[in-house]
Amino acid sequence: MGLPFWMGVFGVVVSVAFLLHAVLELRKNTPGHSRNAAMIHVGMASMFLPASIFIIFVSL
């Protein structure tokens, strides 16, 4: 398990943290910058999470 594996794990952890925080912010349902940023973070996590998981499986 080299560097690509651990970078994939780090990517998964960061992506899940962003996704969790974004979902919590979206549940508040208050308009403003935080809601807009949360919507962008959901999109970012939906692209970055599968890529990180792919990196983990390829590096095994």
N, CA, C, O and CB atoms as a CASP TS submission, in Angstrom:
PFRMAT TS
TARGET T0000
AUTHOR 0000-0000-0000
METHOD Language model
MODEL 1
PARENT N/A
ATOM      1  N   MET     1       0.852  -1.174   0.000  1.00  0.00           N
ATOM      2  CA  MET     1       0.000   0.000   0.000  1.00  0.00           C
ATOM      3  C   MET     1       0.895   1.234   0.000  1.00  0.00           C
ATOM      4  O   MET     1       1.446   1.637   1.025  1.00  0.00           O
ATOM      5  CB  MET     1      -0.968   0.000   1.225  1.00  0.00           C
ATOM      6  N   GLY     2       1.016   1.805  -1.165  1.00  0.00           N
ATOM      7  CA  GLY     2       1.897   2.946  -1.314  1.00  0.00           C
ATOM      8  C   GLY     2       1.162   4.262  -1.215  1.00  0.00           C
ATOM      9  O   GLY     2       0.054   4.356  -0.686  1.00  0.00           O
ATOM     10  N   LEU     3       1.819   5.267  -1.741  1.00  0.00           N
ATOM     11  CA  LEU     3       1.293   6.625  -1.668  1.00  0.00           C
ATOM     12  C   LEU     3      -0.052   6.798  -2.391  1.00  0.00           C
ATOM     13  O   LEU     3      -0.936   7.462  -1.851  1.00  0.00           O
ATOM     14  CB  LEU     3       2.301   7.583  -2.248  1.00  0.00           C
ATOM     15  N   PRO     4      -0.244   6.227  -3.590  1.00  0.00           N
ATOM     16  CA  PRO     4      -1.556   6.414  -4.232  1.00  0.00           C
ATOM     17  C   PRO     4      -2.723   5.893  -3.395  1.00  0.00           C
ATOM     18  O   PRO     4      -3.790   6.506  -3.359  1.00  0.00           O
ATOM     19  CB  PRO     4      -1.566   5.725  -5.574  1.00  0.00           C
ATOM     20  N   PHE     5      -2.517   4.763  -2.725  1.00  0.00           N
ATOM     21  CA  PHE     5      -3.575   4.217  -1.869  1.00  0.00           C
ATOM     22  C   PHE     5      -3.939   5.201  -0.763  1.00  0.00           C
ATOM     23  O   PHE     5      -5.118   5.472  -0.538  1.00  0.00           O
ATOM     24  CB  PHE     5      -3.136   2.875  -1.258  1.00  0.00           C
ATOM     25  N   TRP     6      -2.938   5.733  -0.076  1.00  0.00           N
ATOM     26  CA  TRP     6      -3.203   6.625   1.045  1.00  0.00           C
ATOM     27  C   TRP     6      -3.742   7.976   0.582  1.00  0.00           C
ATOM     28  O   TRP     6      -4.512   8.612   1.301  1.00  0.00           O
ATOM     29  CB  TRP     6      -1.939   6.825   1.860  1.00  0.00           C
ATOM     30  N   MET     7      -3.348   8.418  -0.605  1.00  0.00           N
ATOM     31  CA  MET     7      -3.932   9.645  -1.137  1.00  0.00           C
ATOM     32  C   MET     7      -5.406   9.417  -1.500  1.00  0.00           C
ATOM     33  O   MET     7      -6.228  10.322  -1.356  1.00  0.00           O
ATOM     34  CB  MET     7      -3.136  10.132  -2.374  1.00  0.00           C
ATOM     35  N   GLY     8      -5.739   8.207  -1.969  1.00  0.00           N
ATOM     36  CA  GLY     8      -7.133   7.875  -2.218  1.00  0.00           C
ATOM     37  C   GLY     8      -7.949   7.862  -0.937  1.00  0.00           C
ATOM     38  O   GLY     8      -9.074   8.359  -0.899  1.00  0.00           O
ATOM     39  N   VAL     9      -7.376   7.293   0.105  1.00  0.00           N
ATOM     40  CA  VAL     9      -8.062   7.273   1.411  1.00  0.00           C
ATOM     41  C   VAL     9      -8.256   8.701   1.922  1.00  0.00           C
ATOM     42  O   VAL     9      -9.326   9.044   2.426  1.00  0.00           O
ATOM     43  CB  VAL     9      -7.254   6.433   2.450  1.00  0.00           C
ATOM     44  N   PHE    10      -7.226   9.525   1.792  1.00  0.00           N
ATOM     45  CA  PHE    10      -7.329  10.921   2.209  1.00  0.00           C
ATOM     46  C   PHE    10      -8.417  11.635   1.411  1.00  0.00           C
ATOM     47  O   PHE    10      -9.182  12.419   1.973  1.00  0.00           O
ATOM     48  CB  PHE    10      -5.978  11.640   2.036  1.00  0.00           C
ATOM     49  N   GLY    11      -8.492  11.372   0.117  1.00  0.00           N
ATOM     50  CA  GLY    11      -9.518  11.972  -0.725  1.00  0.00           C
ATOM     51  C   GLY    11     -10.915  11.562  -0.302  1.00  0.00           C
ATOM     52  O   GLY    11     -11.832  12.383  -0.294  1.00  0.00           O
ATOM     53  N   VAL    12     -11.082  10.290   0.050  1.00  0.00           N
ATOM     54  CA  VAL    12     -12.389   9.810   0.513  1.00  0.00           C
ATOM     55  C   VAL    12     -12.775  10.502   1.822  1.00  0.00           C
ATOM     56  O   VAL    12     -13.919  10.927   1.988  1.00  0.00           O
ATOM     57  CB  VAL    12     -12.369   8.272   0.702  1.00  0.00           C
ATOM     58  N   VAL    13     -11.839  10.612   2.732  1.00  0.00           N
ATOM     59  CA  VAL    13     -12.131  11.240   4.028  1.00  0.00           C
ATOM     60  C   VAL    13     -12.511  12.702   3.839  1.00  0.00           C
ATOM     61  O   VAL    13     -13.493  13.168   4.419  1.00  0.00           O
ATOM     62  CB  VAL    13     -10.917  11.126   4.975  1.00  0.00           C
ATOM     63  N   VAL    14     -11.750  13.421   3.042  1.00  0.00           N
ATOM     64  CA  VAL    14     -12.047  14.836   2.809  1.00  0.00           C
ATOM     65  C   VAL    14     -13.387  14.999   2.095  1.00  0.00           C
ATOM     66  O   VAL    14     -14.175  15.879   2.440  1.00  0.00           O
ATOM     67  CB  VAL    14     -10.924  15.494   1.984  1.00  0.00           C
ATOM     68  N   SER    15     -13.641  14.157   1.110  1.00  0.00           N
ATOM     69  CA  SER    15     -14.880  14.246   0.353  1.00  0.00           C
ATOM     70  C   SER    15     -16.093  13.948   1.235  1.00  0.00           C
ATOM     71  O   SER    15     -17.110  14.635   1.140  1.00  0.00           O
ATOM     72  CB  SER    15     -14.843  13.286  -0.830  1.00  0.00           C
ATOM     73  N   VAL    16     -15.993  12.946   2.078  1.00  0.00           N
ATOM     74  CA  VAL    16     -17.104  12.622   2.981  1.00  0.00           C
ATOM     75  C   VAL    16     -17.321  13.752   3.988  1.00  0.00           C
ATOM     76  O   VAL    16     -18.462  14.063   4.329  1.00  0.00           O
ATOM     77  CB  VAL    16     -16.834  11.290   3.721  1.00  0.00           C
ATOM     78  N   ALA    17     -16.235  14.370   4.466  1.00  0.00           N
ATOM     79  CA  ALA    17     -16.377  15.485   5.403  1.00  0.00           C
ATOM     80  C   ALA    17     -17.086  16.664   4.737  1.00  0.00           C
ATOM     81  O   ALA    17     -17.978  17.267   5.333  1.00  0.00           O
ATOM     82  CB  ALA    17     -14.997  15.922   5.933  1.00  0.00           C
ATOM     83  N   PHE    18     -16.695  16.994   3.504  1.00  0.00           N
ATOM     84  CA  PHE    18     -17.354  18.079   2.781  1.00  0.00           C
ATOM     85  C   PHE    18     -18.811  17.745   2.528  1.00  0.00           C
ATOM     86  O   PHE    18     -19.678  18.607   2.672  1.00  0.00           O
ATOM     87  CB  PHE    18     -16.641  18.358   1.457  1.00  0.00           C
ATOM     88  N   LEU    19     -19.091  16.502   2.153  1.00  0.00           N
ATOM     89  CA  LEU    19     -20.457  16.090   1.867  1.00  0.00           C
ATOM     90  C   LEU    19     -21.327  16.142   3.121  1.00  0.00           C
ATOM     91  O   LEU    19     -22.463  16.612   3.067  1.00  0.00           O
ATOM     92  CB  LEU    19     -20.470  14.684   1.275  1.00  0.00           C
ATOM     93  N   LEU    20     -20.809  15.668   4.238  1.00  0.00           N
ATOM     94  CA  LEU    20     -21.563  15.702   5.490  1.00  0.00           C
ATOM     95  C   LEU    20     -21.870  17.136   5.905  1.00  0.00           C
ATOM     96  O   LEU    20     -22.998  17.455   6.282  1.00  0.00           O
ATOM     97  CB  LEU    20     -20.787  14.988   6.600  1.00  0.00           C
ATOM     98  N   HIS    21     -20.864  17.993   5.833  1.00  0.00           N
ATOM     99  CA  HIS    21     -21.075  19.391   6.212  1.00  0.00           C
ATOM    100  C   HIS    21     -22.066  20.066   5.266  1.00  0.00           C
ATOM    101  O   HIS    21     -22.894  20.865   5.704  1.00  0.00           O
ATOM    102  CB  HIS    21     -19.738  20.156   6.215  1.00  0.00           C
ATOM    103  N   ALA    22     -21.988  19.753   3.983  1.00  0.00           N
ATOM    104  CA  ALA    22     -22.908  20.342   3.013  1.00  0.00           C
ATOM    105  C   ALA    22     -24.342  19.890   3.268  1.00  0.00           C
ATOM    106  O   ALA    22     -25.265  20.702   3.197  1.00  0.00           O
ATOM    107  CB  ALA    22     -22.486  19.973   1.591  1.00  0.00           C
ATOM    108  N   VAL    23     -24.541  18.616   3.560  1.00  0.00           N
ATOM    109  CA  VAL    23     -25.887  18.106   3.821  1.00  0.00           C
ATOM    110  C   VAL    23     -26.463  18.751   5.083  1.00  0.00           C
ATOM    111  O   VAL    23     -27.639  19.113   5.117  1.00  0.00           O
ATOM    112  CB  VAL    23     -25.866  16.565   3.965  1.00  0.00           C
ATOM    113  N   LEU    24     -25.650  18.891   6.098  1.00  0.00           N
ATOM    114  CA  LEU    24     -26.125  19.552   7.317  1.00  0.00           C
ATOM    115  C   LEU    24     -26.513  20.999   7.047  1.00  0.00           C
ATOM    116  O   LEU    24     -27.502  21.493   7.588  1.00  0.00           O
ATOM    117  CB  LEU    24     -25.052  19.497   8.407  1.00  0.00           C
ATOM    118  N   GLU    25     -25.737  21.674   6.212  1.00  0.00           N
ATOM    119  CA  GLU    25     -26.047  23.062   5.875  1.00  0.00           C
ATOM    120  C   GLU    25     -27.319  23.156   5.033  1.00  0.00           C
ATOM    121  O   GLU    25     -28.122  24.069   5.222  1.00  0.00           O
ATOM    122  CB  GLU    25     -24.872  23.702   5.127  1.00  0.00           C
ATOM    123  N   LEU    26     -27.502  22.223   4.114  1.00  0.00           N
ATOM    124  CA  LEU    26     -28.700  22.247   3.279  1.00  0.00           C
ATOM    125  C   LEU    26     -29.962  21.931   4.070  1.00  0.00           C
ATOM    126  O   LEU    26     -31.047  22.391   3.715  1.00  0.00           O
ATOM    127  CB  LEU    26     -28.556  21.267   2.139  1.00  0.00           C
ATOM    128  N   ARG    27     -29.830  21.153   5.133  1.00  0.00           N
ATOM    129  CA  ARG    27     -31.007  20.843   5.964  1.00  0.00           C
ATOM    130  C   ARG    27     -31.486  22.064   6.745  1.00  0.00           C
ATOM    131  O   ARG    27     -32.651  22.127   7.137  1.00  0.00           O
ATOM    132  CB  ARG    27     -30.684  19.704   6.937  1.00  0.00           C
ATOM    133  N   LYS    28     -30.595  23.039   6.977  1.00  0.00           N
ATOM    134  CA  LYS    28     -31.008  24.270   7.663  1.00  0.00           C
ATOM    135  C   LYS    28     -31.976  25.077   6.804  1.00  0.00           C
ATOM    136  O   LYS    28     -32.849  25.774   7.320  1.00  0.00           O
ATOM    137  CB  LYS    28     -29.782  25.126   8.018  1.00  0.00           C
ATOM    138  N   ASN    29     -31.807  24.972   5.480  1.00  0.00           N
ATOM    139  CA  ASN    29     -32.701  25.612   4.516  1.00  0.00           C
ATOM    140  C   ASN    29     -32.780  27.128   4.707  1.00  0.00           C
ATOM    141  O   ASN    29     -33.864  27.709   4.658  1.00  0.00           O
ATOM    142  CB  ASN    29     -34.089  25.010   4.624  1.00  0.00           C
ATOM    143  N   THR    30     -31.629  27.762   4.925  1.00  0.00           N
ATOM    144  CA  THR    30     -31.574  29.215   5.008  1.00  0.00           C
ATOM    145  C   THR    30     -30.859  29.744   3.774  1.00  0.00           C
ATOM    146  O   THR    30     -29.785  29.253   3.427  1.00  0.00           O
ATOM    147  CB  THR    30     -30.860  29.681   6.311  1.00  0.00           C
ATOM    148  N   PRO    31     -31.435  30.737   3.106  1.00  0.00           N
ATOM    149  CA  PRO    31     -30.800  31.257   1.894  1.00  0.00           C
ATOM    150  C   PRO    31     -29.519  32.020   2.217  1.00  0.00           C
ATOM    151  O   PRO    31     -29.352  32.557   3.312  1.00  0.00           O
ATOM    152  CB  PRO    31     -31.769  32.164   1.137  1.00  0.00           C
ATOM    153  N   GLY    32     -28.632  32.052   1.245  1.00  0.00           N
ATOM    154  CA  GLY    32     -27.405  32.820   1.421  1.00  0.00           C
ATOM    155  C   GLY    32     -26.193  32.102   0.877  1.00  0.00           C
ATOM    156  O   GLY    32     -26.299  31.094   0.179  1.00  0.00           O
ATOM    157  N   HIS    33     -25.042  32.643   1.210  1.00  0.00           N
ATOM    158  CA  HIS    33     -23.776  32.132   0.683  1.00  0.00           C
ATOM    159  C   HIS    33     -23.510  30.701   1.135  1.00  0.00           C
ATOM    160  O   HIS    33     -23.040  29.884   0.343  1.00  0.00           O
ATOM    161  CB  HIS    33     -22.626  33.030   1.116  1.00  0.00           C
ATOM    162  N   SER    34     -23.798  30.388   2.373  1.00  0.00           N
ATOM    163  CA  SER    34     -23.518  29.039   2.889  1.00  0.00           C
ATOM    164  C   SER    34     -24.322  27.976   2.146  1.00  0.00           C
ATOM    165  O   SER    34     -23.813  26.888   1.876  1.00  0.00           O
ATOM    166  CB  SER    34     -23.827  28.968   4.388  1.00  0.00           C
ATOM    167  N   ARG    35     -25.562  28.284   1.818  1.00  0.00           N
ATOM    168  CA  ARG    35     -26.388  27.337   1.068  1.00  0.00           C
ATOM    169  C   ARG    35     -25.839  27.142  -0.351  1.00  0.00           C
ATOM    170  O   ARG    35     -25.781  26.019  -0.851  1.00  0.00           O
ATOM    171  CB  ARG    35     -27.851  27.827   1.012  1.00  0.00           C
ATOM    172  N   ASN    36     -25.441  28.233  -0.986  1.00  0.00           N
ATOM    173  CA  ASN    36     -24.881  28.130  -2.334  1.00  0.00           C
ATOM    174  C   ASN    36     -23.584  27.328  -2.319  1.00  0.00           C
ATOM    175  O   ASN    36     -23.357  26.496  -3.198  1.00  0.00           O
ATOM    176  CB  ASN    36     -24.633  29.528  -2.924  1.00  0.00           C
ATOM    177  N   ALA    37     -22.743  27.571  -1.337  1.00  0.00           N
ATOM    178  CA  ALA    37     -21.487  26.829  -1.228  1.00  0.00           C
ATOM    179  C   ALA    37     -21.758  25.354  -0.959  1.00  0.00           C
ATOM    180  O   ALA    37     -21.054  24.488  -1.480  1.00  0.00           O
ATOM    181  CB  ALA    37     -20.606  27.420  -0.115  1.00  0.00           C
ATOM    182  N   ALA    38     -22.765  25.065  -0.157  1.00  0.00           N
ATOM    183  CA  ALA    38     -23.107  23.671   0.138  1.00  0.00           C
ATOM    184  C   ALA    38     -23.574  22.950  -1.117  1.00  0.00           C
ATOM    185  O   ALA    38     -23.253  21.778  -1.310  1.00  0.00           O
ATOM    186  CB  ALA    38     -24.192  23.599   1.222  1.00  0.00           C
ATOM    187  N   MET    39     -24.321  23.630  -1.968  1.00  0.00           N
ATOM    188  CA  MET    39     -24.777  23.010  -3.207  1.00  0.00           C
ATOM    189  C   MET    39     -23.591  22.704  -4.124  1.00  0.00           C
ATOM    190  O   MET    39     -23.574  21.673  -4.798  1.00  0.00           O
ATOM    191  CB  MET    39     -25.787  23.924  -3.924  1.00  0.00           C
ATOM    192  N   ILE    40     -22.612  23.589  -4.149  1.00  0.00           N
ATOM    193  CA  ILE    40     -21.407  23.350  -4.945  1.00  0.00           C
ATOM    194  C   ILE    40     -20.605  22.196  -4.358  1.00  0.00           C
ATOM    195  O   ILE    40     -20.051  21.389  -5.104  1.00  0.00           O
ATOM    196  CB  ILE    40     -20.538  24.622  -5.015  1.00  0.00           C
ATOM    197  N   HIS    41     -20.535  22.106  -3.032  1.00  0.00           N
ATOM    198  CA  HIS    41     -19.774  21.030  -2.392  1.00  0.00           C
ATOM    199  C   HIS    41     -20.404  19.664  -2.637  1.00  0.00           C
ATOM    200  O   HIS    41     -19.689  18.669  -2.748  1.00  0.00           O
ATOM    201  CB  HIS    41     -19.665  21.284  -0.895  1.00  0.00           C
ATOM    202  N   VAL    42     -21.717  19.603  -2.721  1.00  0.00           N
ATOM    203  CA  VAL    42     -22.379  18.334  -3.041  1.00  0.00           C
ATOM    204  C   VAL    42     -21.960  17.883  -4.434  1.00  0.00           C
ATOM    205  O   VAL    42     -21.651  16.709  -4.640  1.00  0.00           O
ATOM    206  CB  VAL    42     -23.928  18.473  -2.954  1.00  0.00           C
ATOM    207  N   GLY    43     -21.948  18.798  -5.381  1.00  0.00           N
ATOM    208  CA  GLY    43     -21.498  18.469  -6.732  1.00  0.00           C
ATOM    209  C   GLY    43     -20.042  18.054  -6.773  1.00  0.00           C
ATOM    210  O   GLY    43     -19.681  17.113  -7.480  1.00  0.00           O
ATOM    211  N   MET    44     -19.207  18.745  -6.023  1.00  0.00           N
ATOM    212  CA  MET    44     -17.785  18.417  -5.970  1.00  0.00           C
ATOM    213  C   MET    44     -17.578  17.029  -5.388  1.00  0.00           C
ATOM    214  O   MET    44     -16.785  16.245  -5.910  1.00  0.00           O
ATOM    215  CB  MET    44     -17.021  19.456  -5.145  1.00  0.00           C
ATOM    216  N   ALA    45     -18.279  16.727  -4.323  1.00  0.00           N
ATOM    217  CA  ALA    45     -18.119  15.421  -3.680  1.00  0.00           C
ATOM    218  C   ALA    45     -18.638  14.303  -4.562  1.00  0.00           C
ATOM    219  O   ALA    45     -18.099  13.197  -4.542  1.00  0.00           O
ATOM    220  CB  ALA    45     -18.837  15.396  -2.338  1.00  0.00           C
ATOM    221  N   SER    46     -19.684  14.577  -5.338  1.00  0.00           N
ATOM    222  CA  SER    46     -20.233  13.532  -6.211  1.00  0.00           C
ATOM    223  C   SER    46     -19.276  13.176  -7.336  1.00  0.00           C
ATOM    224  O   SER    46     -19.379  12.089  -7.904  1.00  0.00           O
ATOM    225  CB  SER    46     -21.565  13.977  -6.796  1.00  0.00           C
ATOM    226  N   MET    47     -18.352  14.062  -7.670  1.00  0.00           N
ATOM    227  CA  MET    47     -17.338  13.742  -8.683  1.00  0.00           C
ATOM    228  C   MET    47     -16.042  13.236  -8.055  1.00  0.00           C
ATOM    229  O   MET    47     -15.393  12.348  -8.608  1.00  0.00           O
ATOM    230  CB  MET    47     -17.046  14.969  -9.540  1.00  0.00           C
ATOM    231  N   PHE    48     -15.665  13.787  -6.919  1.00  0.00           N
ATOM    232  CA  PHE    48     -14.373  13.488  -6.308  1.00  0.00           C
ATOM    233  C   PHE    48     -14.388  12.167  -5.550  1.00  0.00           C
ATOM    234  O   PHE    48     -13.380  11.461  -5.528  1.00  0.00           O
ATOM    235  CB  PHE    48     -13.970  14.610  -5.374  1.00  0.00           C
ATOM    236  N   LEU    49     -15.500  11.823  -4.934  1.00  0.00           N
ATOM    237  CA  LEU    49     -15.590  10.582  -4.159  1.00  0.00           C
ATOM    238  C   LEU    49     -15.408   9.336  -5.026  1.00  0.00           C
ATOM    239  O   LEU    49     -14.611   8.470  -4.662  1.00  0.00           O
ATOM    240  CB  LEU    49     -16.928  10.514  -3.447  1.00  0.00           C
ATOM    241  N   PRO    50     -16.111   9.205  -6.156  1.00  0.00           N
ATOM    242  CA  PRO    50     -15.870   8.018  -6.996  1.00  0.00           C
ATOM    243  C   PRO    50     -14.447   7.962  -7.550  1.00  0.00           C
ATOM    244  O   PRO    50     -13.880   6.880  -7.700  1.00  0.00           O
ATOM    245  CB  PRO    50     -16.858   7.993  -8.149  1.00  0.00           C
ATOM    246  N   ALA    51     -13.873   9.123  -7.853  1.00  0.00           N
ATOM    247  CA  ALA    51     -12.491   9.137  -8.350  1.00  0.00           C
ATOM    248  C   ALA    51     -11.527   8.646  -7.277  1.00  0.00           C
ATOM    249  O   ALA    51     -10.596   7.897  -7.574  1.00  0.00           O
ATOM    250  CB  ALA    51     -12.095  10.552  -8.810  1.00  0.00           C
ATOM    251  N   SER    52     -11.740   9.060  -6.046  1.00  0.00           N
ATOM    252  CA  SER    52     -10.865   8.614  -4.951  1.00  0.00           C
ATOM    253  C   SER    52     -11.025   7.113  -4.705  1.00  0.00           C
ATOM    254  O   SER    52     -10.039   6.416  -4.465  1.00  0.00           O
ATOM    255  CB  SER    52     -11.175   9.400  -3.655  1.00  0.00           C
ATOM    256  N   ILE    53     -12.248   6.619  -4.764  1.00  0.00           N
ATOM    257  CA  ILE    53     -12.471   5.187  -4.578  1.00  0.00           C
ATOM    258  C   ILE    53     -11.819   4.398  -5.717  1.00  0.00           C
ATOM    259  O   ILE    53     -11.251   3.329  -5.489  1.00  0.00           O
ATOM    260  CB  ILE    53     -13.987   4.878  -4.504  1.00  0.00           C
ATOM    261  N   PHE    54     -11.900   4.923  -6.935  1.00  0.00           N
ATOM    262  CA  PHE    54     -11.252   4.279  -8.079  1.00  0.00           C
ATOM    263  C   PHE    54      -9.739   4.214  -7.876  1.00  0.00           C
ATOM    264  O   PHE    54      -9.116   3.194  -8.172  1.00  0.00           O
ATOM    265  CB  PHE    54     -11.581   5.035  -9.383  1.00  0.00           C
ATOM    266  N   ILE    55      -9.151   5.293  -7.374  1.00  0.00           N
ATOM    267  CA  ILE    55      -7.705   5.318  -7.115  1.00  0.00           C
ATOM    268  C   ILE    55      -7.331   4.273  -6.082  1.00  0.00           C
ATOM    269  O   ILE    55      -6.302   3.611  -6.211  1.00  0.00           O
ATOM    270  CB  ILE    55      -7.258   6.712  -6.640  1.00  0.00           C
ATOM    271  N   ILE    56      -8.164   4.118  -5.049  1.00  0.00           N
ATOM    272  CA  ILE    56      -7.879   3.113  -4.018  1.00  0.00           C
ATOM    273  C   ILE    56      -7.866   1.715  -4.631  1.00  0.00           C
ATOM    274  O   ILE    56      -6.938   0.943  -4.389  1.00  0.00           O
ATOM    275  CB  ILE    56      -8.923   3.188  -2.876  1.00  0.00           C
ATOM    276  N   PHE    57      -8.894   1.382  -5.429  1.00  0.00           N
ATOM    277  CA  PHE    57      -8.977   0.022  -5.988  1.00  0.00           C
ATOM    278  C   PHE    57      -7.912  -0.237  -7.038  1.00  0.00           C
ATOM    279  O   PHE    57      -7.445  -1.370  -7.162  1.00  0.00           O
ATOM    280  CB  PHE    57     -10.348  -0.213  -6.596  1.00  0.00           C
ATOM    281  N   VAL    58      -7.513   0.770  -7.793  1.00  0.00           N
ATOM    282  CA  VAL    58      -6.487   0.578  -8.801  1.00  0.00           C
ATOM    283  C   VAL    58      -5.121   0.373  -8.156  1.00  0.00           C
ATOM    284  O   VAL    58      -4.285  -0.355  -8.691  1.00  0.00           O
ATOM    285  CB  VAL    58      -6.450   1.769  -9.752  1.00  0.00           C
ATOM    286  N   SER    59      -4.894   1.006  -7.018  1.00  0.00           N
ATOM    287  CA  SER    59      -3.582   0.927  -6.389  1.00  0.00           C
ATOM    288  C   SER    59      -3.398  -0.320  -5.531  1.00  0.00           C
ATOM    289  O   SER    59      -2.298  -0.555  -5.030  1.00  0.00           O
ATOM    290  CB  SER    59      -3.354   2.146  -5.552  1.00  0.00           C
ATOM    291  N   LEU    60      -4.444  -1.125  -5.347  1.00  0.00           N
ATOM    292  CA  LEU    60      -4.286  -2.351  -4.560  1.00  0.00           C
ATOM    293  C   LEU    60      -3.540  -3.417  -5.319  1.00  0.00           C
ATOM    294  O   LEU    60      -3.324  -4.510  -4.796  1.00  0.00           O
ATOM    295  CB  LEU    60      -5.630  -2.882  -4.139  1.00  0.00           C
TER
END
